[in-house]
Amino acid sequence: MNVSEAHSHLRETKIESEVVFQGRVLTVLKDRVRLPDGGESIREYIRHPGAVIIIPVLDGGELIFERQFRYPLRRVFLELPAGKIEPGEEILATAKRELIEETGYSANEWRRVGRVNSCIGYSDERVEIFLARGLCRESAQQLDPGEFIDLEVLSLTAALQAFRQGEITDGKTIAALFWAEKTLRDGW
């Protein structure tokens, strides 16, 4: 018996769904659902096309980070390169495209190391985590219009310290750092 079957008594089923907002990236939905006890409830959530995050490892073992202003929280964040999966795009192609666009680097070695579901209480977003090695500077950054990013190189130790000190608070970056530590230090 798989996990889904073992916990089927917790499942909610959709009765009806309404699109509340349709944006360029996000769709907000409001669903009426049947609860496990037969009752009904409302679930509001966001549909997201998914994203990738890249752990770019330089030959000396340092990682390439970005500093970027994030409007919802009105401040600059320290995070790993990441980006949205375009419709029909393979996730590895997204990772390769985002690394070149945001950093100007390409990588000779790619490894998918994990996945994180960002905010399971109100979004279906998934973020695929990739480790990129054998980096080669291809060009200058190829940022999208309206995108402004500074690059910063940190050792894994310095990045983990930045997390411990509260400088790194981005959830996808924290999840990727967990994988970086396990992959680079523990050989996962």
C-alpha positions as YAML, in Angstrom:
chain: A
units: angstrom
residues:
- id: 1
  name: MET
  ca: [0.00, 0.00, 0.00]
- id: 2
  name: ASN
  ca: [1.48, 3.35, -1.02]
- id: 3
  name: VAL
  ca: [1.40, 6.46, 1.17]
- id: 4
  name: SER
  ca: [-1.49, 7.99, -0.79]
- id: 5
  name: GLU
  ca: [-3.65, 4.89, -0.28]
- id: 6
  name: ALA
  ca: [-2.73, 4.62, 3.41]
- id: 7
  name: HIS
  ca: [-3.93, 8.17, 4.06]
- id: 8
  name: SER
  ca: [-6.90, 8.32, 1.69]
- id: 9
  name: HIS
  ca: [-9.18, 9.00, 4.68]
- id: 10
  name: LEU
  ca: [-7.66, 12.53, 4.79]
- id: 11
  name: ARG
  ca: [-8.41, 13.38, 1.16]
- id: 12
  name: GLU
  ca: [-10.61, 16.33, 0.19]
- id: 13
  name: THR
  ca: [-12.42, 16.34, -3.14]
- id: 14
  name: LYS
  ca: [-13.27, 19.33, -5.33]
- id: 15
  name: ILE
  ca: [-16.96, 20.10, -5.78]
- id: 16
  name: GLU
  ca: [-16.53, 23.27, -7.85]
- id: 17
  name: SER
  ca: [-13.80, 25.73, -8.73]
- id: 18
  name: GLU
  ca: [-13.76, 29.44, -9.55]
- id: 19
  name: VAL
  ca: [-10.90, 31.48, -11.03]
- id: 20
  name: VAL
  ca: [-10.69, 34.60, -8.86]
- id: 21
  name: PHE
  ca: [-7.72, 36.17, -10.63]
- id: 22
  name: GLN
  ca: [-5.70, 35.31, -13.75]
- id: 23
  name: GLY
  ca: [-2.30, 37.03, -14.02]
- id: 24
  name: ARG
  ca: [0.79, 36.64, -16.18]
- id: 25
  name: VAL
  ca: [2.35, 34.15, -13.77]
- id: 26
  name: LEU
  ca: [-0.22, 33.31, -11.11]
- id: 27
  name: THR
  ca: [-3.81, 32.11, -11.07]
- id: 28
  name: VAL
  ca: [-5.83, 32.46, -7.87]
- id: 29
  name: LEU
  ca: [-8.58, 29.89, -7.39]
- id: 30
  name: LYS
  ca: [-11.39, 29.42, -4.91]
- id: 31
  name: ASP
  ca: [-12.64, 25.84, -4.64]
- id: 32
  name: ARG
  ca: [-15.56, 24.39, -2.73]
- id: 33
  name: VAL
  ca: [-14.45, 21.00, -1.39]
- id: 34
  name: ARG
  ca: [-15.96, 17.94, 0.29]
- id: 35
  name: LEU
  ca: [-14.14, 17.19, 3.54]
- id: 36
  name: PRO
  ca: [-13.31, 13.68, 4.78]
- id: 37
  name: ASP
  ca: [-16.22, 13.83, 7.28]
- id: 38
  name: GLY
  ca: [-18.71, 14.76, 4.51]
- id: 39
  name: GLY
  ca: [-18.82, 18.46, 5.32]
- id: 40
  name: GLU
  ca: [-17.87, 21.25, 2.95]
- id: 41
  name: SER
  ca: [-15.28, 24.00, 3.05]
- id: 42
  name: ILE
  ca: [-13.64, 26.64, 0.86]
- id: 43
  name: ARG
  ca: [-10.00, 26.41, -0.27]
- id: 44
  name: GLU
  ca: [-8.28, 29.45, -1.78]
- id: 45
  name: TYR
  ca: [-4.95, 28.81, -3.47]
- id: 46
  name: ILE
  ca: [-2.50, 29.91, -6.11]
- id: 47
  name: ARG
  ca: [-1.58, 27.99, -9.26]
- id: 48
  name: HIS
  ca: [2.05, 28.51, -10.29]
- id: 49
  name: PRO
  ca: [3.85, 27.04, -13.33]
- id: 50
  name: GLY
  ca: [6.76, 25.83, -11.20]
- id: 51
  name: ALA
  ca: [10.34, 26.98, -10.98]
- id: 52
  name: VAL
  ca: [13.94, 25.85, -10.74]
- id: 53
  name: ILE
  ca: [16.74, 26.87, -8.42]
- id: 54
  name: ILE
  ca: [20.38, 26.32, -9.24]
- id: 55
  name: ILE
  ca: [23.32, 25.69, -6.91]
- id: 56
  name: PRO
  ca: [26.19, 26.97, -9.13]
- id: 57
  name: VAL
  ca: [29.51, 25.62, -7.83]
- id: 58
  name: LEU
  ca: [32.72, 27.26, -9.02]
- id: 59
  name: ASP
  ca: [35.87, 25.14, -9.43]
- id: 60
  name: GLY
  ca: [37.17, 26.33, -6.03]
- id: 61
  name: GLY
  ca: [33.95, 25.16, -4.34]
- id: 62
  name: GLU
  ca: [32.38, 28.61, -3.89]
- id: 63
  name: LEU
  ca: [28.75, 29.19, -4.79]
- id: 64
  name: ILE
  ca: [27.32, 31.99, -6.94]
- id: 65
  name: PHE
  ca: [24.53, 33.93, -5.23]
- id: 66
  name: GLU
  ca: [22.40, 36.86, -6.27]
- id: 67
  name: ARG
  ca: [21.22, 39.97, -4.49]
- id: 68
  name: GLN
  ca: [17.84, 41.07, -5.79]
- id: 69
  name: PHE
  ca: [15.11, 43.42, -4.62]
- id: 70
  name: ARG
  ca: [11.86, 41.55, -4.00]
- id: 71
  name: TYR
  ca: [8.89, 43.87, -4.11]
- id: 72
  name: PRO
  ca: [6.40, 41.94, -1.89]
- id: 73
  name: LEU
  ca: [8.75, 42.32, 1.12]
- id: 74
  name: ARG
  ca: [10.30, 45.61, -0.07]
- id: 75
  name: ARG
  ca: [13.91, 44.61, 0.46]
- id: 76
  name: VAL
  ca: [16.99, 43.08, -1.15]
- id: 77
  name: PHE
  ca: [17.43, 39.33, -0.64]
- id: 78
  name: LEU
  ca: [20.45, 37.04, -0.94]
- id: 79
  name: GLU
  ca: [19.40, 33.99, -2.94]
- id: 80
  name: LEU
  ca: [20.58, 31.39, -5.41]
- id: 81
  name: PRO
  ca: [19.77, 31.79, -9.13]
- id: 82
  name: ALA
  ca: [16.23, 30.67, -9.91]
- id: 83
  name: GLY
  ca: [13.42, 31.16, -12.37]
- id: 84
  name: LYS
  ca: [10.01, 30.17, -13.64]
- id: 85
  name: ILE
  ca: [9.46, 27.17, -15.90]
- id: 86
  name: GLU
  ca: [7.98, 28.35, -19.20]
- id: 87
  name: PRO
  ca: [5.02, 26.42, -20.70]
- id: 88
  name: GLY
  ca: [6.28, 23.24, -22.41]
- id: 89
  name: GLU
  ca: [9.86, 23.80, -21.25]
- id: 90
  name: GLU
  ca: [11.84, 20.88, -19.78]
- id: 91
  name: ILE
  ca: [13.06, 21.63, -16.26]
- id: 92
  name: LEU
  ca: [16.75, 21.12, -17.12]
- id: 93
  name: ALA
  ca: [16.37, 23.55, -20.05]
- id: 94
  name: THR
  ca: [14.86, 26.07, -17.61]
- id: 95
  name: ALA
  ca: [17.81, 25.65, -15.23]
- id: 96
  name: LYS
  ca: [20.36, 26.10, -18.02]
- id: 97
  name: ARG
  ca: [18.54, 29.16, -19.39]
- id: 98
  name: GLU
  ca: [18.17, 30.81, -15.99]
- id: 99
  name: LEU
  ca: [21.82, 30.24, -15.04]
- id: 100
  name: ILE
  ca: [23.07, 31.95, -18.22]
- id: 101
  name: GLU
  ca: [20.51, 34.75, -18.08]
- id: 102
  name: GLU
  ca: [21.05, 35.62, -14.43]
- id: 103
  name: THR
  ca: [24.79, 34.94, -14.01]
- id: 104
  name: GLY
  ca: [26.35, 34.72, -17.49]
- id: 105
  name: TYR
  ca: [27.66, 31.21, -16.64]
- id: 106
  name: SER
  ca: [26.97, 27.87, -18.26]
- id: 107
  name: ALA
  ca: [27.74, 24.51, -16.67]
- id: 108
  name: ASN
  ca: [29.20, 21.28, -18.02]
- id: 109
  name: GLU
  ca: [27.72, 19.08, -15.30]
- id: 110
  name: TRP
  ca: [24.10, 19.14, -14.16]
- id: 111
  name: ARG
  ca: [22.46, 17.06, -11.46]
- id: 112
  name: ARG
  ca: [18.87, 17.30, -10.23]
- id: 113
  name: VAL
  ca: [19.14, 16.88, -6.47]
- id: 114
  name: GLY
  ca: [15.63, 17.47, -5.16]
- id: 115
  name: ARG
  ca: [12.34, 19.30, -5.11]
- id: 116
  name: VAL
  ca: [10.61, 21.62, -2.68]
- id: 117
  name: ASN
  ca: [6.95, 22.59, -2.59]
- id: 118
  name: SER
  ca: [7.20, 26.19, -1.45]
- id: 119
  name: CYS
  ca: [3.96, 27.00, 0.35]
- id: 120
  name: ILE
  ca: [1.75, 23.92, 0.49]
- id: 121
  name: GLY
  ca: [-1.02, 25.67, 2.41]
- id: 122
  name: TYR
  ca: [-1.84, 28.11, -0.38]
- id: 123
  name: SER
  ca: [0.14, 27.31, -3.54]
- id: 124
  name: ASP
  ca: [0.86, 24.37, -5.84]
- id: 125
  name: GLU
  ca: [4.31, 25.78, -6.75]
- id: 126
  name: ARG
  ca: [7.12, 23.25, -7.02]
- id: 127
  name: VAL
  ca: [10.77, 24.23, -7.22]
- id: 128
  name: GLU
  ca: [13.18, 21.74, -8.82]
- id: 129
  name: ILE
  ca: [16.70, 21.95, -7.34]
- id: 130
  name: PHE
  ca: [19.76, 21.53, -9.58]
- id: 131
  name: LEU
  ca: [23.48, 21.37, -8.80]
- id: 132
  name: ALA
  ca: [25.63, 22.89, -11.57]
- id: 133
  name: ARG
  ca: [29.38, 22.25, -11.80]
- id: 134
  name: GLY
  ca: [32.08, 22.87, -14.37]
- id: 135
  name: LEU
  ca: [31.04, 26.50, -14.70]
- id: 136
  name: CYS
  ca: [32.26, 28.58, -17.62]
- id: 137
  name: ARG
  ca: [31.67, 32.30, -18.03]
- id: 138
  name: GLU
  ca: [29.80, 32.59, -21.35]
- id: 139
  name: SER
  ca: [28.74, 36.23, -21.37]
- id: 140
  name: ALA
  ca: [27.52, 39.10, -19.28]
- id: 141
  name: GLN
  ca: [24.21, 38.64, -17.52]
- id: 142
  name: GLN
  ca: [21.24, 38.55, -19.90]
- id: 143
  name: LEU
  ca: [18.62, 39.91, -17.53]
- id: 144
  name: ASP
  ca: [14.96, 40.31, -18.42]
- id: 145
  name: PRO
  ca: [13.62, 43.85, -18.78]
- id: 146
  name: GLY
  ca: [12.99, 45.21, -15.28]
- id: 147
  name: GLU
  ca: [15.31, 42.64, -13.65]
- id: 148
  name: PHE
  ca: [18.29, 43.92, -11.64]
- id: 149
  name: ILE
  ca: [20.67, 41.44, -10.01]
- id: 150
  name: ASP
  ca: [24.08, 41.74, -8.35]
- id: 151
  name: LEU
  ca: [26.21, 38.60, -8.17]
- id: 152
  name: GLU
  ca: [28.05, 37.51, -5.05]
- id: 153
  name: VAL
  ca: [30.37, 34.54, -4.50]
- id: 154
  name: LEU
  ca: [30.28, 32.79, -1.12]
- id: 155
  name: SER
  ca: [31.80, 29.64, 0.28]
- id: 156
  name: LEU
  ca: [29.29, 27.05, 1.48]
- id: 157
  name: THR
  ca: [30.40, 27.80, 5.05]
- id: 158
  name: ALA
  ca: [29.78, 31.55, 4.57]
- id: 159
  name: ALA
  ca: [26.39, 30.86, 2.97]
- id: 160
  name: LEU
  ca: [25.33, 28.64, 5.88]
- id: 161
  name: GLN
  ca: [26.51, 31.33, 8.28]
- id: 162
  name: ALA
  ca: [24.43, 33.92, 6.38]
- id: 163
  name: PHE
  ca: [21.43, 31.62, 6.85]
- id: 164
  name: ARG
  ca: [22.12, 31.19, 10.58]
- id: 165
  name: GLN
  ca: [22.41, 34.96, 10.99]
- id: 166
  name: GLY
  ca: [19.09, 35.56, 9.23]
- id: 167
  name: GLU
  ca: [20.53, 37.13, 6.09]
- id: 168
  name: ILE
  ca: [19.20, 34.30, 3.92]
- id: 169
  name: THR
  ca: [15.48, 33.87, 4.51]
- id: 170
  name: ASP
  ca: [14.27, 32.81, 1.05]
- id: 171
  name: GLY
  ca: [12.71, 29.36, 1.45]
- id: 172
  name: LYS
  ca: [13.86, 27.91, -1.87]
- id: 173
  name: THR
  ca: [17.44, 29.05, -1.20]
- id: 174
  name: ILE
  ca: [17.36, 27.52, 2.29]
- id: 175
  name: ALA
  ca: [16.11, 24.21, 0.86]
- id: 176
  name: ALA
  ca: [18.80, 24.30, -1.85]
- id: 177
  name: LEU
  ca: [21.49, 25.04, 0.79]
- id: 178
  name: PHE
  ca: [20.39, 21.92, 2.66]
- id: 179
  name: TRP
  ca: [20.97, 19.93, -0.54]
- id: 180
  name: ALA
  ca: [24.25, 21.75, -1.23]
- id: 181
  name: GLU
  ca: [25.57, 20.88, 2.21]
- id: 182
  name: LYS
  ca: [24.52, 17.23, 1.93]
- id: 183
  name: THR
  ca: [25.74, 16.89, -1.65]
- id: 184
  name: LEU
  ca: [29.04, 18.79, -1.39]
- id: 185
  name: ARG
  ca: [30.04, 17.74, 2.14]
- id: 186
  name: ASP
  ca: [28.38, 14.40, 2.70]
- id: 187
  name: GLY
  ca: [28.47, 12.99, -0.85]
- id: 188
  name: TRP
  ca: [24.74, 12.44, -1.24]
...
